[in-house]
Amino acid sequence: MRAFRLTVGPLGENAYLVETPMGGVFIDPGDEAPRLLALAEATGIAPRAILLTHAHFDHVGAVAPLVEALGLPVFLHPLDLPLYQGAAEVAARWGVPIPRPPEEVEPLEEGMVLFGLEVWHLPGHSPGHVAFLDREGDQVFSGDLLFRGGVGRYDLPGADPKALFASLRRLLTLPPETQVHPGHGPSTTLGLEAQTNPFLQGLEWET
């Protein structure tokens, strides 16, 4: 699968357009819908759905205009519905207004395969946080679970540090050559993070 990244919005969120065997998908379209639509046109990839790793406002800001423009279904884990439904209000408090995302969403579940991407429920940063795994391509879209040199915040409402580090341990069961495409910052590999990320040092031995 080919993945195209645009860094969007005031928080520098990574939005992805992924070419899958079943058509294109947007992953975490956080802002700047016109740029995302232009990317789809430039690449010739026809988007068929929006997949959300979680529902913090910086990851959902372009959902409404993309749904309006293309009529795409939106997929989200049900445990993040409260965050999704309140995203516009939280964004306004941060001084970053976003259009209210459409209410209708399709549920993501652990283990389901959607557009060739396997869904892993990896909570901690948020209750319904997921990652999308492309096993054939050895790549994972990790949302805000793992970054190059860091991990997602676990001091936000609904976050759980114990769950986050359990999710990180599970992520480390993937091959070290797995490419990690995070919600913020540059891509990396699991092998590099296992060796250099201070949050992952000795993680496999924690209980």
KABEL-V990448 format. One record per backbone hydrogen bond with DSSP energy under -1.0 kcal/mol. CO is the residue of the C=O (numbers start at 0). NH is the residue of the N-H. Records with the same first field share a line. If there is no record, write none. Layout:
CO=NH / NH
//
This chain:
1=18
3=16
5=14
7=12
8=11
12=7
14=5
15=26
16=3
17=24
19=22
22=19
23=47
24=17
25=50
26=15
27=29
28=61
31=35
32=36
33=37
34=38
35=39
36=40
37=41
38=42
39=43 / 44
45=23
48=25
49=74
50=27
52=129
55=58
56=59
59=62
61=65
62=66
63=67
64=68
65=69
66=70
72=49
73=105
74=51
75=107
76=79
77=80
79=83
80=84
81=85
83=86
85=89
86=90
87=91
88=92
89=93
90=95
91=94
105=75
108=111
111=118
113=116
116=113
117=132
118=110
119=130
123=159
125=123 / 128
128=121
130=119
131=140
132=117
133=138
137=178
138=133
139=180
140=131
141=144
142=182
144=151
146=149
149=146
155=158
159=163
160=164
161=165
162=166
163=167
164=168
165=169
166=170
167=171
169=172
170=173
174=177
175=190
177=189
178=139
179=187
180=141
182=13
187=179
188=192
189=193
190=194
191=195
192=196
196=199
199=202
201=204
202=205
//
